[in-house]
Amino acid sequence: MISEGRKMSKEYGEIKVPKEIIQKIKEHIKDTEFKSVDEYVIFVLEEVISDEEEPEEVFSEEDEKKVKERLKALGYLS
């Protein structure tokens, strides 16, 4: 178990990114809390991967019917 205050060390690999994209990222993260392009890229990649891992919520037929009825009653559907 790791005590509080100690961080696990991570191993890092390398990814090649076109310099023009790196420059765009630098401009994009100005005046944000991201301290580096690497930090931002890791954040974005983790977000994309976590979105793919989460199951998509799907309405049941009954729920979909209720939503449509409510939208119809509110005048959004005819």
C-alpha positions as CSV (number, residue, x, y, z in Angstrom):
1,M,0.0,0.0,0.0
2,I,1.3,3.5,-0.9
3,S,1.2,6.0,1.9
4,E,-0.4,9.4,1.4
5,G,1.9,11.9,-0.2
6,R,3.8,9.3,-2.2
7,K,2.9,8.8,-5.8
8,M,3.3,5.7,-7.9
9,S,5.9,6.2,-10.6
10,K,4.6,5.7,-14.1
11,E,6.4,4.4,-17.1
12,Y,6.1,6.6,-20.1
13,G,6.5,5.8,-23.8
14,E,6.8,8.2,-26.7
15,I,4.3,9.2,-29.4
16,K,5.2,11.3,-32.4
17,V,2.9,14.3,-33.0
18,P,3.3,16.8,-35.8
19,K,4.9,20.0,-34.7
20,E,2.0,22.1,-36.0
21,I,-0.4,20.2,-33.7
22,I,2.0,20.7,-30.7
23,Q,2.0,24.5,-31.5
24,K,-1.8,24.5,-31.7
25,I,-2.0,22.8,-28.3
26,K,0.4,25.3,-26.8
27,E,-1.9,28.1,-28.0
28,H,-5.0,26.3,-26.8
29,I,-3.7,25.7,-23.3
30,K,-2.5,29.3,-22.7
31,D,-4.2,30.7,-19.6
32,T,-5.4,27.3,-18.5
33,E,-4.3,25.1,-15.6
34,F,-2.4,22.7,-17.9
35,K,1.3,23.1,-17.3
36,S,2.5,21.3,-20.5
37,V,1.4,19.9,-23.8
38,D,2.1,16.4,-22.4
39,E,-0.2,17.0,-19.5
40,Y,-3.0,18.2,-21.8
41,V,-2.6,15.3,-24.3
42,I,-2.6,12.8,-21.4
43,F,-5.8,14.4,-20.1
44,V,-7.5,14.3,-23.5
45,L,-6.5,10.7,-24.2
46,E,-7.8,9.6,-20.8
47,E,-11.1,11.3,-21.4
48,V,-11.5,9.6,-24.8
49,I,-10.6,6.2,-23.4
50,S,-12.9,6.6,-20.4
51,D,-15.8,7.6,-22.6
52,E,-15.4,4.4,-24.7
53,E,-15.3,2.3,-21.6
54,E,-18.6,3.6,-20.1
55,P,-21.6,1.8,-21.4
56,E,-24.0,3.9,-23.4
57,E,-27.3,4.5,-21.6
58,V,-30.2,3.4,-23.7
59,F,-33.9,4.2,-23.1
60,S,-36.2,1.3,-22.8
61,E,-39.1,1.3,-25.3
62,E,-41.4,2.3,-22.4
63,D,-39.1,5.2,-21.4
64,E,-38.8,6.4,-25.0
65,K,-42.6,6.3,-25.3
66,K,-43.0,8.4,-22.1
67,V,-40.5,11.0,-23.3
68,K,-42.2,11.3,-26.7
69,E,-45.6,11.7,-25.1
70,R,-44.2,14.4,-22.8
71,L,-42.6,16.2,-25.7
72,K,-45.8,15.9,-27.6
73,A,-47.8,17.4,-24.7
74,L,-45.4,20.3,-24.5
75,G,-45.8,21.0,-28.2
76,Y,-42.4,19.9,-29.4
77,L,-43.7,16.9,-31.4
78,S,-46.8,16.6,-33.4
